Amino acid sequence: MNMKQIKQAGGCFGIIAFAVLLGIGFPDAKQTTPDGTAVISECGSLTACSNEKCFSMDMVRDHGDLSAVADPGIPAVPPDAAARADSSSVHNEGSAGAVPSDTAPTAPEPPEEQEEIIHQPKLILESNSLAEEKIQCGSEREFVTCFRNKSRTDAILNLSVTVRPADDSISLKTTSFYFDRVCPQEAVTISTAACVSPSAEQKKTSVEFSFSYENEKGMSYESSETAFLESFQPVQASVEGFDLASKLFSMETVSSPIQVRNIGRAPIYNAQVTVNAPGLFPVGIFFAGNLEAGASCDGSMKLYVGNKNMTSISHADADTGPDAYGSVAGTLTLSYEDAYGQTYTAAQEFTTYIQEPEVIELSVEKEPETNSWWPPILLMTVLFFSVILAVMAWRLQKSRHKLEDLLLEERSYEQS
């Protein structure tokens, strides 16, 4: 082997060494040297290229030279040329401050594992024993709720439940509960007693259930659910002042004062009073209307008194025999409604006695006869004679004047 072949082989292996260094820095990338003489493949193998012919390091290691694969026009490389090239390459790299030749290539980093997604198991309200009912203020009712773990795969551990009403109008006998494990799709029941204050308003009150629990991997969660309890005030009213005489006459109309009073804590609606008794017929219905708590309505009720055999006021031809009159027992009924449309009644019993119609005789007292005819006759007689006397006196006076005139004429004649 002459010097020219040795130089060519040394230059080729220098290029190969330079490519190895590039391969160490980028083990997974395919790179090419600027002059296109060395290529590092993705798998880390090194290929040297010369005059568009490529030779791998495996070929050099296996064959000891490149004569088996080299172009016929290129001289073969002696076996010891590779070692010299390697030592020369390492010397040049060391002088340039490169990585020492004994440093192994960096292994590729494994891909990062994706974080596991863990879903939170949920407890959902499934039933409420008082959802369709109302609790009367001042009373206590059993309050039972059911919650279900809706997860199909995850259990709930160390479940702590706290129950809190929205205000003080409702109090619960037990407010804290604990369950060590709730399996997937399993339900838990929470039972307590709910007591409503006597002075509570008529409304719906929310009750919050707060949950604190863990999953099987120890992760902590919190959640809540809400149930509702509805309370109502009982309505109560009374009728007062109704009073009938102990005895009534048939075929007369009587009147009695009446008062309707709301004595409850809630308003009442459509309050009215009716009377039901044999022979007594209300002339209309006493309607009190709507009354707020503590309010009252005053008025009067008129009743037509018939007889016990009558079925209505117009039944005037009813039998009026002895059994048509007598003692009568009746009922005064007050009816009203609450805010939910439910009707309530309050009744009073009363008794009276119906008598036969009272007959009133109309009589005119006759004055005793007296002779009272003579005064006017006497008066007329007196007047008659008075007129006659007046006429006679006037005539007498007139005659006297005439006589005096005649005497005067006669005297005057004698003198002449």
C-alpha positions as CSV (number, residue, x, y, z in Angstrom):
1,M,0.0,0.0,0.0
2,N,1.5,3.3,-1.0
3,M,1.2,6.6,0.8
4,K,-1.5,7.8,-1.5
5,Q,-3.9,5.0,-0.5
6,I,-3.1,5.5,3.2
7,K,-3.9,9.2,3.0
8,Q,-7.2,8.4,1.3
9,A,-8.1,5.8,3.9
10,G,-7.2,8.2,6.8
11,G,-9.3,11.0,5.4
12,C,-12.3,8.6,5.0
13,F,-12.1,7.4,8.5
14,G,-11.7,10.9,9.8
15,I,-14.9,11.7,8.2
16,I,-16.4,8.6,9.7
17,A,-15.2,9.6,13.2
18,F,-16.7,13.1,12.8
19,A,-20.0,11.6,11.8
20,V,-19.9,9.4,14.9
21,L,-19.6,12.5,17.1
22,L,-22.6,14.0,15.4
23,G,-24.5,10.7,16.0
24,I,-23.7,10.9,19.7
25,G,-25.2,14.4,20.0
26,F,-28.3,13.4,18.0
27,P,-28.9,9.7,18.3
28,D,-32.4,9.6,16.9
29,A,-32.0,12.0,14.0
30,K,-30.8,11.4,10.6
31,Q,-27.9,13.8,9.8
32,T,-25.6,14.5,6.9
33,T,-22.2,16.2,7.1
34,P,-21.8,19.5,5.2
35,D,-19.8,17.8,2.4
36,G,-22.2,14.9,2.1
37,T,-19.6,12.3,3.0
38,A,-21.2,10.9,6.2
39,V,-24.7,10.0,7.2
40,I,-26.0,8.9,10.6
41,S,-29.2,7.0,10.3
42,E,-32.1,7.0,12.8
43,C,-31.0,3.8,14.3
44,G,-27.5,5.2,15.1
45,S,-25.5,3.3,12.5
46,L,-22.8,5.3,10.7
47,T,-22.4,5.3,7.0
48,A,-19.5,6.9,5.2
49,C,-20.0,8.2,1.7
50,S,-17.3,8.8,-0.9
51,N,-17.9,9.6,-4.5
52,E,-21.6,8.8,-4.1
53,K,-20.7,5.3,-2.6
54,C,-21.6,4.6,1.0
55,F,-19.9,2.2,3.4
56,S,-21.1,1.3,6.8
57,M,-18.9,0.9,9.8
58,D,-20.2,-2.7,10.0
59,M,-18.6,-3.3,6.6
60,V,-15.3,-1.9,7.7
61,R,-15.4,-3.9,11.0
62,D,-16.3,-7.1,9.2
63,H,-14.0,-6.9,6.3
64,G,-11.1,-4.9,7.7
65,D,-11.0,-2.8,4.6
66,L,-13.3,-1.2,2.0
67,S,-12.0,-3.2,-0.9
68,A,-15.0,-5.6,-0.9
69,V,-17.5,-2.8,-1.4
70,A,-15.4,0.0,-2.8
71,D,-15.4,1.2,-6.3
72,P,-12.9,-0.5,-8.4
73,G,-11.4,2.9,-9.2
74,I,-10.6,3.5,-5.5
75,P,-7.6,1.8,-3.9
76,A,-8.3,-0.6,-1.1
77,V,-7.8,0.5,2.5
78,P,-5.3,-1.6,4.5
79,P,-6.5,-3.1,7.8
80,D,-4.4,-1.0,10.1
81,A,-5.5,2.2,8.4
82,A,-8.8,2.2,10.4
83,A,-6.9,2.2,13.7
84,R,-4.7,5.0,12.7
85,A,-7.6,7.0,11.4
86,D,-9.4,6.5,14.7
87,S,-6.4,7.6,16.8
88,S,-5.9,10.6,14.5
89,S,-9.6,11.5,14.8
90,V,-9.6,11.2,18.5
91,H,-6.5,13.4,18.7
92,N,-8.1,16.1,16.5
93,E,-11.3,16.0,18.5
94,G,-9.6,16.2,21.8
95,S,-7.6,19.2,20.7
96,A,-10.8,20.8,19.6
97,G,-12.4,20.3,23.0
98,A,-14.8,17.5,21.8
99,V,-16.2,14.8,24.0
100,P,-13.6,12.1,24.8
101,S,-13.8,8.9,22.8
102,D,-14.6,6.7,25.8
103,T,-18.0,8.5,26.4
104,A,-20.8,6.2,25.5
105,P,-23.7,7.5,23.3
106,T,-26.7,8.9,25.4
107,A,-29.6,6.4,25.5
108,P,-32.9,7.8,24.2
109,E,-35.3,9.0,27.0
110,P,-38.4,6.9,27.3
111,P,-41.7,8.8,26.4
112,E,-43.5,10.5,29.2
113,E,-46.4,8.6,30.7
114,Q,-49.7,10.4,30.4
115,E,-51.4,11.3,33.8
116,E,-54.2,8.9,34.7
117,I,-57.6,10.6,34.7
118,I,-59.6,9.7,37.8
119,H,-63.4,10.5,37.8
120,Q,-65.1,11.6,41.0
121,P,-67.9,9.3,42.2
122,K,-71.1,11.2,42.9
123,L,-73.9,10.7,45.4
124,I,-77.3,11.8,44.0
125,L,-80.5,12.3,45.9
126,E,-82.9,9.5,44.9
127,S,-85.9,9.9,47.2
128,N,-87.3,12.1,49.9
129,S,-90.1,10.7,52.1
130,L,-91.6,14.1,52.6
131,A,-91.4,15.4,49.1
132,E,-95.1,15.1,48.4
133,E,-96.3,15.9,52.0
134,K,-96.5,19.0,54.2
135,I,-95.5,19.2,57.8
136,Q,-97.9,21.0,60.1
137,C,-96.2,23.8,62.1
138,G,-95.7,22.6,65.7
139,S,-95.5,18.9,64.8
140,E,-92.7,16.4,64.2
141,R,-92.3,14.0,61.2
142,E,-89.9,11.2,60.2
143,F,-87.6,12.5,57.5
144,V,-86.0,9.7,55.4
145,T,-83.8,10.4,52.3
146,C,-82.0,8.0,50.0
147,F,-78.7,8.7,48.1
148,R,-77.1,6.5,45.4
149,N,-73.5,6.2,44.3
150,K,-73.9,6.7,40.6
151,S,-70.4,5.5,39.6
152,R,-70.3,2.1,38.0
153,T,-66.6,1.5,38.9
154,D,-65.6,3.5,41.9
155,A,-66.5,3.0,45.5
156,I,-66.9,5.7,48.1
157,L,-64.9,5.4,51.3
158,N,-65.1,7.2,54.7
159,L,-68.3,9.0,53.8
160,S,-69.3,11.8,56.2
161,V,-72.7,13.5,55.9
162,T,-73.8,16.8,57.5
163,V,-77.4,17.9,57.3
164,R,-78.3,21.6,57.7
165,P,-81.8,23.3,57.3
166,A,-81.8,26.7,55.7
167,D,-83.2,28.5,58.8
168,D,-84.3,27.9,62.4
169,S,-87.9,27.2,61.6
170,I,-87.0,23.5,61.1
171,S,-84.8,21.5,63.5
172,L,-83.4,18.0,62.9
173,K,-83.0,15.4,65.6
174,T,-79.7,14.0,64.0
175,T,-77.5,16.1,61.7
176,S,-74.3,14.0,61.3
177,F,-73.9,10.5,59.7
178,Y,-71.0,8.2,58.7
179,F,-70.6,5.3,56.3
180,D,-67.3,3.5,55.9
181,R,-67.9,2.2,52.3
182,V,-70.5,2.8,49.6
183,C,-70.0,0.4,46.6
184,P,-70.7,1.4,43.0
185,Q,-74.4,1.8,42.4
186,E,-75.1,1.2,46.1
187,A,-77.7,3.4,47.9
188,V,-77.4,4.7,51.5
189,T,-80.4,5.8,53.6
190,I,-80.3,8.7,56.0
191,S,-83.2,8.8,58.6
192,T,-83.9,11.5,61.1
193,A,-86.8,13.5,62.6
194,A,-87.8,16.9,61.4
195,C,-89.6,19.3,63.8
196,V,-91.3,22.5,62.6
197,S,-91.7,25.5,65.0
198,P,-95.3,26.4,65.9
199,S,-94.6,30.0,64.8
200,A,-93.0,29.1,61.5
201,E,-94.2,30.6,58.2
202,Q,-96.1,28.7,55.7
203,K,-93.4,28.0,53.1
204,K,-90.8,25.6,51.6
205,T,-87.5,25.3,53.4
206,S,-84.3,23.8,51.8
207,V,-82.2,21.2,53.7
208,E,-78.6,20.8,52.5
209,F,-76.7,17.5,52.7
210,S,-72.9,18.1,52.6
211,F,-70.8,15.0,51.7
212,S,-67.1,14.5,52.4
213,Y,-65.5,11.2,51.2
214,E,-62.5,9.5,49.5
215,N,-62.1,7.2,46.6
216,E,-60.1,3.9,46.7
217,K,-56.9,5.7,45.9
218,G,-57.2,8.1,48.9
219,M,-58.3,11.2,46.9
220,S,-60.6,13.5,48.9
221,Y,-63.8,14.9,47.5
222,E,-66.7,17.1,48.7
223,S,-70.1,17.5,47.2
224,S,-73.7,18.5,48.3
225,E,-77.3,17.8,47.6
226,T,-80.5,19.7,48.5
227,A,-83.9,18.5,49.6
228,F,-87.0,20.5,50.5
229,L,-89.5,20.4,53.3
230,E,-92.8,22.2,53.1
231,S,-94.6,23.5,56.3
232,F,-98.1,24.8,56.7
233,Q,-100.0,26.6,59.4
234,P,-103.4,25.0,60.4
235,V,-106.4,27.2,59.7
236,Q,-109.0,27.8,62.4
237,A,-112.1,30.0,62.4
238,S,-115.2,30.3,64.6
239,V,-118.7,31.8,64.3
240,E,-120.1,33.9,67.2
241,G,-123.1,35.9,68.2
242,F,-125.8,33.8,66.6
243,D,-128.9,33.9,68.8
244,L,-132.5,33.0,68.1
245,A,-135.5,33.5,70.4
246,S,-136.6,30.4,72.2
247,K,-140.1,30.6,70.6
248,L,-140.8,31.6,67.0
249,F,-144.1,32.1,65.2
250,S,-144.7,30.4,61.9
251,M,-144.9,32.6,58.8
252,E,-142.7,35.4,60.2
253,T,-139.1,36.5,59.3
254,V,-136.5,36.9,62.1
255,S,-133.0,38.2,62.1
256,S,-129.9,37.3,64.2
257,P,-126.5,39.0,64.5
258,I,-123.5,36.9,63.5
259,Q,-119.7,37.2,63.5
260,V,-117.1,35.1,61.7
261,R,-113.6,35.3,63.2
262,N,-110.3,33.9,62.0
263,I,-108.5,32.6,65.1
264,G,-105.6,30.8,63.3
265,R,-102.1,32.0,62.1
266,A,-102.9,31.6,58.4
267,P,-105.5,33.3,56.2
268,I,-108.8,31.7,55.3
269,Y,-110.8,32.0,52.1
270,N,-114.4,31.9,51.0
271,A,-115.8,31.8,54.5
272,Q,-119.6,31.5,54.6
273,V,-122.4,30.5,57.1
274,T,-125.5,28.4,56.5
275,V,-128.4,27.2,58.7
276,N,-130.0,23.9,58.4
277,A,-133.1,23.2,60.5
278,P,-136.7,21.9,59.8
279,G,-139.0,24.8,59.1
280,L,-136.2,27.5,59.1
281,F,-135.1,28.8,55.8
282,P,-132.2,31.4,55.4
283,V,-133.0,34.4,53.3
284,G,-129.7,34.2,51.5
285,I,-126.2,33.0,52.7
286,F,-124.0,35.0,55.0
287,F,-120.7,35.3,53.1
288,A,-117.7,36.5,55.0
289,G,-115.1,36.1,52.2
290,N,-111.4,36.1,52.8
291,L,-110.0,36.8,56.3
292,E,-106.4,37.3,57.3
293,A,-105.2,35.9,60.6
294,G,-107.0,37.6,63.5
295,A,-109.5,39.3,61.3
296,S,-113.3,39.1,61.7
297,C,-116.5,39.9,59.8
298,D,-119.8,41.1,61.4
299,G,-123.3,41.0,59.9
300,S,-126.7,39.5,60.4
301,M,-128.6,36.5,59.1
302,K,-132.3,36.6,58.2
303,L,-134.5,33.4,58.5
304,Y,-138.0,32.7,57.4
305,V,-140.0,30.7,59.9
306,G,-142.3,28.1,58.2
307,N,-143.4,24.9,59.7
308,K,-141.7,21.5,60.2
309,N,-143.4,20.0,57.2
310,M,-142.2,22.6,54.7
311,T,-139.2,21.7,52.5
312,S,-138.7,25.2,51.1
313,I,-140.1,28.7,51.4
314,S,-142.3,28.2,48.3
315,H,-143.9,25.1,49.9
316,A,-146.7,27.1,51.3
317,D,-149.3,24.3,50.9
318,A,-147.5,22.0,53.4
319,D,-149.6,20.2,56.0
320,T,-150.2,22.4,58.9
321,G,-151.4,19.7,61.3
322,P,-150.4,19.4,64.9
323,D,-147.1,17.8,64.0
324,A,-146.1,20.9,61.9
325,Y,-145.2,22.8,65.0
326,G,-143.1,22.2,68.0
327,S,-139.5,21.9,69.1
328,V,-136.8,22.2,66.3
329,A,-133.1,21.3,66.5
330,G,-130.8,22.9,63.9
331,T,-127.2,23.3,62.9
332,L,-125.3,26.5,62.1
333,T,-122.4,25.6,59.8
334,L,-119.3,27.7,59.0
335,S,-117.2,26.6,56.0
336,Y,-113.9,28.0,54.7
337,E,-110.8,27.0,52.8
338,D,-107.1,27.2,53.3
339,A,-104.4,28.4,50.8
340,Y,-104.2,24.9,49.2
341,G,-108.0,24.8,48.5
342,Q,-108.8,22.3,51.2
343,T,-112.3,22.9,52.8
344,Y,-112.9,23.0,56.6
345,T,-116.1,23.3,58.5
346,A,-117.2,24.3,62.0
347,A,-120.7,23.6,63.3
348,Q,-122.9,24.8,66.2
349,E,-126.1,23.2,67.4
350,F,-129.1,25.2,68.4
351,T,-132.8,24.6,69.3
352,T,-135.9,26.7,69.2
353,Y,-139.7,26.2,69.2
354,I,-142.0,27.0,66.2
355,Q,-145.5,28.0,67.2
356,E,-148.7,28.3,65.1
357,P,-149.0,31.6,63.3
358,E,-150.0,34.4,65.6
359,V,-153.6,35.8,64.8
360,I,-154.0,39.5,65.4
361,E,-157.6,40.8,65.5
362,L,-158.2,44.4,64.5
363,S,-161.1,46.0,66.5
364,V,-162.4,49.6,66.7
365,E,-163.8,50.8,70.0
366,K,-167.3,52.4,69.7
367,E,-167.9,55.6,71.6
368,P,-171.2,55.9,73.7
369,E,-174.1,57.7,71.9
370,T,-175.0,61.2,73.2
371,N,-177.6,63.9,72.2
372,S,-175.3,66.2,70.6
373,W,-177.7,67.6,67.9
374,W,-179.1,70.5,69.9
375,P,-176.0,72.8,70.2
376,P,-175.9,73.6,66.5
377,I,-179.7,74.1,66.4
378,L,-179.5,76.4,69.4
379,L,-176.7,78.2,67.7
380,M,-178.7,78.6,64.5
381,T,-181.7,79.8,66.5
382,V,-179.6,82.4,68.3
383,L,-178.2,83.6,65.1
384,F,-181.6,83.7,63.4
385,F,-183.2,85.8,66.2
386,S,-180.1,88.0,66.3
387,V,-180.5,88.7,62.6
388,I,-184.2,89.5,63.1
389,L,-183.5,91.8,66.0
390,A,-180.9,93.6,64.0
391,V,-183.2,94.1,61.1
392,M,-186.0,95.3,63.3
393,A,-183.6,97.7,65.1
394,W,-182.5,99.1,61.7
395,R,-186.0,99.6,60.5
396,L,-187.0,101.2,63.8
397,Q,-184.1,103.6,63.5
398,K,-185.0,104.4,59.9
399,S,-188.7,105.1,60.9
400,R,-187.6,107.4,63.6
401,H,-185.5,109.5,61.2
402,K,-188.5,109.7,58.9
403,L,-190.8,110.9,61.7
404,E,-188.3,113.6,62.7
405,D,-188.2,114.8,59.2
406,L,-192.0,115.0,59.0
407,L,-192.2,117.0,62.3
408,L,-189.7,119.5,61.0
409,E,-191.6,120.0,57.8
410,E,-194.8,120.5,59.7
411,R,-193.3,123.1,62.0
412,S,-191.8,125.0,59.2
413,Y,-195.2,125.1,57.4
414,E,-197.0,126.5,60.5
415,Q,-194.6,129.2,60.9
416,S,-195.0,130.3,57.4
